[in-house]
Amino acid sequence: MSSPAVPMTEPTSQPETTETPARVERAPLRDLLPTGATRLAVVATSGALVVGSFARFGFSGWALLGAVLCPTLVLLAAVDVKHHLLPNEIILAGSLAVGLIVAASTPGSFLSHLAAGAAFCAFFVVFGVIFGAGSMGLGDAKLGFLLGLALGPKTFGAALIAFTAGLVAALYVLATRGVSARKDTISYGPFLALGGIVAYFLS
């Protein structure tokens, strides 16, 4: 007696799936803000710069601009040092406030400030394209726009200070940590913030 025939079935092939790397979600802004001693330092430094702005330039539109620009730069520098990023929310809010102040206090120079911001932003974009990812990020370009919009013709001085400070920091890292540190990345936001604040007060 023959056994019942067993149907021969080919193994079903599993559909090919290409695994795409999961998108890394950025932490909420509240988780990026400074805490503890760093927060106190940011608040104290920002307060001193606001007082210094009005003491240096009186109750003027330029002083008000500094009272917005300087704390924004201090906060961005603190975030960039720890998290290596420059949050869009802070840059956008700062740019909007600065643009309104410039337009209201010196409407005749608004276009020149806008052009300076666009030029400084474009510089970082071109720099990043030429030297590749890791050299300059879009966050630096957006911060460059904020600085140009605020400082106008004085943006060049801010850039010079920032680049000089960044070069000194890079040479220091190489001198203390050796040639192997040449591949390390350095957050550039703090140097741009420093350049912007110094250029503002020297204007």
VMD Tcl script that draws the C-alpha trace (Angstrom):
set ca {
  {0.00 0.00 0.00}
  {1.55 3.16 -1.11}
  {1.83 6.12 1.18}
  {-0.04 9.23 0.21}
  {1.93 11.54 -1.97}
  {3.32 14.53 -0.21}
  {3.14 17.65 -2.35}
  {6.54 19.06 -3.03}
  {6.65 22.76 -2.34}
  {9.51 25.07 -3.03}
  {10.65 27.10 -0.06}
  {9.11 30.48 -0.24}
  {11.67 33.18 -0.67}
  {11.46 36.04 1.76}
  {11.10 39.43 0.14}
  {14.36 41.29 0.13}
  {14.36 44.12 2.53}
  {16.90 46.84 2.69}
  {17.37 48.11 6.17}
  {17.65 51.84 6.28}
  {19.42 53.33 9.24}
  {16.99 54.71 11.74}
  {16.86 58.46 11.76}
  {18.47 59.86 14.85}
  {15.99 62.12 16.52}
  {17.45 65.22 18.08}
  {16.69 65.71 21.73}
  {14.04 68.33 22.59}
  {15.35 71.82 23.12}
  {14.62 71.71 26.85}
  {17.03 68.77 27.17}
  {19.78 70.71 25.39}
  {19.65 73.79 27.58}
  {22.38 74.23 30.20}
  {21.78 72.97 33.70}
  {23.41 73.36 37.09}
  {26.56 75.43 37.30}
  {26.63 75.93 33.53}
  {23.17 77.49 33.62}
  {24.24 79.86 36.38}
  {27.31 80.83 34.38}
  {25.22 81.45 31.25}
  {22.71 83.59 33.17}
  {25.43 85.57 34.97}
  {27.44 86.17 31.80}
  {24.34 87.13 29.82}
  {23.22 89.54 32.53}
  {26.64 91.18 32.66}
  {26.66 91.59 28.88}
  {23.18 93.12 28.86}
  {24.23 95.64 31.53}
  {27.46 96.29 29.66}
  {25.57 96.86 26.43}
  {23.42 99.63 27.88}
  {26.35 101.06 29.84}
  {28.45 101.21 26.67}
  {25.86 102.48 24.19}
  {23.17 104.07 26.36}
  {19.47 103.54 25.79}
  {19.68 103.12 22.04}
  {18.65 100.67 19.38}
  {22.22 99.37 19.18}
  {22.24 98.72 22.93}
  {18.94 96.86 22.64}
  {20.37 94.79 19.81}
  {23.30 93.83 22.02}
  {20.95 92.97 24.87}
  {19.37 90.37 22.57}
  {22.40 89.26 20.56}
  {24.91 88.69 23.36}
  {22.76 86.41 25.58}
  {21.73 84.47 22.48}
  {25.38 83.92 21.55}
  {26.30 82.90 25.09}
  {23.49 80.34 25.18}
  {24.39 78.96 21.75}
  {28.03 78.63 22.76}
  {27.11 76.71 25.92}
  {24.87 74.32 24.00}
  {27.44 73.78 21.25}
  {30.24 73.02 23.71}
  {28.25 70.23 25.33}
  {26.12 68.84 22.50}
  {28.06 69.90 19.38}
  {25.03 71.46 17.74}
  {23.37 74.84 17.36}
  {19.59 74.53 17.81}
  {17.52 76.06 15.03}
  {14.95 77.31 17.52}
  {17.45 79.57 19.27}
  {19.05 80.85 16.06}
  {15.67 81.50 14.42}
  {14.30 83.37 17.44}
  {17.51 85.39 17.73}
  {17.55 86.22 14.03}
  {13.92 87.32 14.09}
  {14.42 89.55 17.12}
  {17.65 91.02 15.75}
  {16.09 91.65 12.34}
  {13.16 93.49 13.89}
  {15.46 95.63 16.04}
  {17.70 96.55 13.10}
  {14.71 97.32 10.88}
  {13.09 99.49 13.56}
  {16.18 101.33 14.81}
  {18.14 101.81 11.58}
  {15.82 100.98 8.66}
  {18.21 102.49 6.15}
  {20.90 99.93 6.96}
  {18.66 96.87 7.14}
  {19.46 95.70 3.61}
  {23.21 96.00 4.18}
  {22.88 93.96 7.38}
  {20.78 91.39 5.55}
  {23.40 91.17 2.80}
  {26.16 90.70 5.37}
  {24.21 87.87 6.96}
  {23.61 86.18 3.62}
  {27.29 86.54 2.64}
  {28.59 85.11 5.92}
  {26.11 82.25 5.73}
  {27.12 81.51 2.13}
  {30.79 81.48 3.13}
  {30.20 78.64 5.59}
  {28.11 76.71 3.09}
  {30.83 76.96 0.43}
  {33.51 76.11 3.00}
  {31.60 72.98 3.99}
  {31.14 71.93 0.37}
  {34.83 72.37 -0.45}
  {36.29 70.74 2.65}
  {33.57 68.19 3.25}
  {31.34 67.24 6.15}
  {32.82 67.88 9.54}
  {34.58 71.07 8.55}
  {31.70 73.50 8.97}
  {28.09 72.57 9.57}
  {24.83 74.18 8.60}
  {24.48 75.32 12.19}
  {27.60 77.43 11.76}
  {26.16 78.85 8.54}
  {22.92 79.81 10.28}
  {24.85 81.37 13.14}
  {26.89 83.26 10.56}
  {23.66 84.66 9.16}
  {22.61 85.81 12.64}
  {25.96 87.53 13.19}
  {25.89 89.24 9.81}
  {22.33 90.40 10.29}
  {23.22 91.89 13.67}
  {26.63 93.37 12.93}
  {26.38 94.40 9.29}
  {29.70 95.87 8.11}
  {31.32 94.84 11.40}
  {30.84 91.16 10.55}
  {34.33 90.94 9.04}
  {35.87 91.87 12.38}
  {33.80 89.20 14.12}
  {34.90 86.61 11.56}
  {38.55 87.57 11.95}
  {38.37 87.24 15.74}
  {36.53 83.92 15.48}
  {38.97 82.41 12.99}
  {41.98 83.58 14.99}
  {40.58 82.15 18.22}
  {39.71 78.89 16.47}
  {43.19 78.59 15.02}
  {44.81 79.20 18.41}
  {42.55 76.56 19.98}
  {43.38 74.05 17.24}
  {47.12 74.62 17.65}
  {46.78 74.24 21.41}
  {44.98 70.92 21.01}
  {47.67 69.67 18.64}
  {50.44 70.80 20.98}
  {48.92 69.14 24.04}
  {47.39 66.00 22.54}
  {49.69 65.27 19.65}
  {49.20 64.73 15.93}
  {46.50 62.10 16.56}
  {44.16 64.91 17.62}
  {44.12 66.38 14.13}
  {41.03 64.31 13.31}
  {39.13 65.54 16.34}
  {36.32 67.99 15.75}
  {36.13 71.27 17.58}
  {32.83 73.05 18.07}
  {33.12 76.32 16.19}
  {30.05 77.97 17.64}
  {31.82 79.29 20.75}
  {34.45 81.02 18.62}
  {31.81 82.65 16.45}
  {30.00 83.75 19.60}
  {33.21 85.22 20.99}
  {33.93 87.03 17.73}
  {30.42 88.42 17.59}
  {30.43 89.71 21.17}
  {33.88 91.31 20.91}
  {33.08 92.91 17.56}
  {29.81 94.26 18.92}
  {31.44 95.97 21.91}
  {34.32 97.32 19.83}
  {31.95 98.99 17.37}
}
mol new
graphics top color blue
foreach p $ca { graphics top sphere $p radius 0.5 }
foreach p [lrange $ca 0 end-1] q [lrange $ca 1 end] { graphics top cylinder $p $q radius 0.2 }
display resetview
